[in-house]
Amino acid sequence: MTTATKEATVAAPGKPFLMRIGIGLFALGMLAVLTVFIMFAAGLENLPIWLSVGAGVVTPLGLLLGLLALVFEARGKKTS
């Protein structure tokens, strides 16, 4: 019984590297978006440009990488 559980654990692969990067970038971008909203609500108007770029570029980039990882994973399973 323990060998079956052990084999199932070994056979289950983790998230692909591209997916991990995509999740990390998306989370970082969402944090930047939240920061921009909070700073704007606090009355600050001249926000740093790097923060706006982080909110506008990093979030979609992370989403794109995550979607690409899903497509690559699905194609890999289809051909195997």
GIHU-V374160 format. One record per residue. RES is the residue in one small letter. SS is DSSP state (@ for helix, = for strand, . for the rest). PHI is phi in degrees with one decimal (none if undefined). Layout:
res:RES ss:SS phi:PHI
res:RES ss:SS phi:PHI
This chain:
res:m ss:. phi:none
res:t ss:@ phi:-71.4
res:t ss:@ phi:-69.1
res:a ss:@ phi:-65.4
res:t ss:@ phi:-66.8
res:k ss:@ phi:-64.6
res:e ss:@ phi:-65.8
res:a ss:@ phi:-65.5
res:t ss:@ phi:-70.3
res:v ss:@ phi:-71.0
res:a ss:@ phi:-71.9
res:a ss:. phi:-79.1
res:p ss:. phi:-76.6
res:g ss:. phi:-80.8
res:k ss:. phi:-69.1
res:p ss:. phi:-62.8
res:f ss:@ phi:-59.7
res:l ss:@ phi:-63.6
res:m ss:@ phi:-66.7
res:r ss:@ phi:-63.0
res:i ss:@ phi:-64.9
res:g ss:@ phi:-61.6
res:i ss:@ phi:-64.1
res:g ss:@ phi:-64.2
res:l ss:@ phi:-65.7
res:f ss:@ phi:-63.6
res:a ss:@ phi:-64.3
res:l ss:@ phi:-64.5
res:g ss:@ phi:-66.0
res:m ss:@ phi:-66.2
res:l ss:@ phi:-63.4
res:a ss:@ phi:-66.1
res:v ss:@ phi:-62.4
res:l ss:@ phi:-62.0
res:t ss:@ phi:-63.8
res:v ss:@ phi:-61.9
res:f ss:@ phi:-63.8
res:i ss:@ phi:-66.0
res:m ss:@ phi:-65.8
res:f ss:@ phi:-67.2
res:a ss:@ phi:-67.6
res:a ss:. phi:-78.4
res:g ss:. phi:103.5
res:l ss:. phi:-81.1
res:e ss:. phi:-108.4
res:n ss:. phi:-93.8
res:l ss:. phi:-81.4
res:p ss:. phi:-62.6
res:i ss:@ phi:-65.7
res:w ss:@ phi:-64.9
res:l ss:@ phi:-71.9
res:s ss:@ phi:-66.7
res:v ss:@ phi:-65.8
res:g ss:@ phi:-61.0
res:a ss:@ phi:-71.8
res:g ss:@ phi:-91.1
res:v ss:@ phi:-111.2
res:v ss:@ phi:-68.8
res:t ss:@ phi:-62.5
res:p ss:@ phi:-66.3
res:l ss:@ phi:-64.0
res:g ss:@ phi:-63.7
res:l ss:@ phi:-64.3
res:l ss:@ phi:-63.2
res:l ss:@ phi:-63.5
res:g ss:@ phi:-63.7
res:l ss:@ phi:-67.5
res:l ss:@ phi:-62.9
res:a ss:@ phi:-62.8
res:l ss:@ phi:-65.6
res:v ss:@ phi:-65.2
res:f ss:@ phi:-63.2
res:e ss:@ phi:-67.0
res:a ss:@ phi:-67.5
res:r ss:@ phi:-67.5
res:g ss:@ phi:-66.6
res:k ss:@ phi:-72.1
res:k ss:@ phi:-70.2
res:t ss:@ phi:-80.0
res:s ss:. phi:-78.8
